[in-house]
Structures are given as structure tokens and as C-alpha cells.
Amino acid sequence: MHAEERERLILGAMRERGFVSYRALESSMSASPATIRRDLARLEETGRIERVRGGAKLIGEAEAAVAEAPGPSLVGTPFDEAIEQRLGQKEKIGRAAAALCRPGEGVMIDGGTTTLQMCSHLDGLGLQVLTNSLHIVSALLPQATTRILVPAGSVFREQNIILAPAGEESMPRFHAPKLFMGAAAIGSQGLMQADVILVAAERRLVDRADEVIILVDSSKFVSSSGNVVCELDEVDVLITDDGISDRDAKMVEGAGIRLIVAQ
């Protein structure tokens, strides 16, 4: 990753919340701690950021803009709150997603309140599951025939997920026919997340899958700005509920994506 790209990611993370920690940057970029500190020193010299204990923050006009701007539309909801929102739709989507799994295969399941709803329908299939979600691990543990793999890394408590450092050696050498993944929002630009750190982690999963399967309820189809995880042409299957509009359905199918409306 070039210095210019690293600087873009660093500034993007700061614009989300005004501050980013060293640990979060190390988890998202293929760079050593020393390289990241040099990047931050270079940005500090330009007057755009200030290094503080544990990380760095925006300063001056940039910091004020973050503080005064209205809340971005992709700000994440704490997991314990999000899990109760549109639960009926998420349960239907999760059941439809589980029906795509074949006995004995390996799959990847990204953390999220919708992907979590798959778990109760996987018992007995003898799957090998790579997941970064502690909630999904807990849901799968009682299933004697389900083998569970997790990446090495740090636990991020708010999302209850494990984010691996950028180094390839931190992840199991695992390639899967299917990746099941949610999104904060979806539009013509592609799949979006609020947090640039999550984007980097999810890109690693996308690159390891033969088939990318997206689980989103119909409220996630919004016109919004955000950090793009992948464009629509990288998605193979999208599962949603019957609240999807005709316009959004046409957008999905027009991108060559198989659309499944869970009933």
C-alpha cells in the first residue's frame, strides 16, 4: 500500500469520528507500526492532524467540521440495539441464506445482526465456518458438527467482532465457495460501511470467496455517501425482504446479481 493511499485511509477514519487509534490503523493497513507513525508525523507537519496519546485527531477547521456536521447516515448502531430492529425481516433473510449452504462445505460469515440469523439453520450441515463475529461463534458453539475458525487479532467490543491485523499471516489460509456479508447501506455505488477499518477487514474476506452473498433488509437501500466495500459487479447474490422497491430490485438485477426476496 502506497503512502498516498495510507494517508487517504487515515484521514477517512478520522473524518468518521475526529480521532483514530494506532491499534485501529495497524488492524486495517498493510504497514508496520513504524510506517504508520511516520505517516502520522507527515500529516501532522501539514497541519491537518495532531498526534495525541494512543492515536491522532483532526485539528483546526477539519475538526470543527466533524463536530458541527449532522450525523452521517451510515453511523453504526450498537449491536444490542440493532439486533432488535426489523428482526422479523432479518430472520427470514437468515433462513433463506442458510438454505444456500451445502452439507460439508466451507463458508465465511461476516459479523452482523442479519448474518447472525443464519446460525440456527446451519445445525447438522457439518459446515466449516470462518467468522470474525463473537456473536456468531457463540451461536455456532452448541452445534457439534460445525467447525469454527476465527482470525487472530483484536476484539472490538462495540461491534463484538475480531479485526485481524493487515498481515496475511494473521488470517487462517482459508478460501471459501461462499461469503455471507451484510452492509450498512447499499446503492448504485455498491456496498458501504460507516467505518473505514471495517472496509479493510471485509475486503480481505471478499478477496477469499468464490461467491459473495449479501444479506440486507430493505431499509438498507439508501442514497448515501460512505466507504465502499465492493461495487455491485462483485456481488453474486443479494437476499432481502419483500419491502424492496421496484426501483431497487431493478438496480440489483440490472447489475447481474441474483435477487432473492425472503418470504
Summary of the structure (lengths in Angstrom):
residues: 263
radius of gyration: 18.8
end to end distance: 43.4
largest distance: 57.6
contacts: 849
relative contact order: 0.13
helix: 39%
strand: 24%
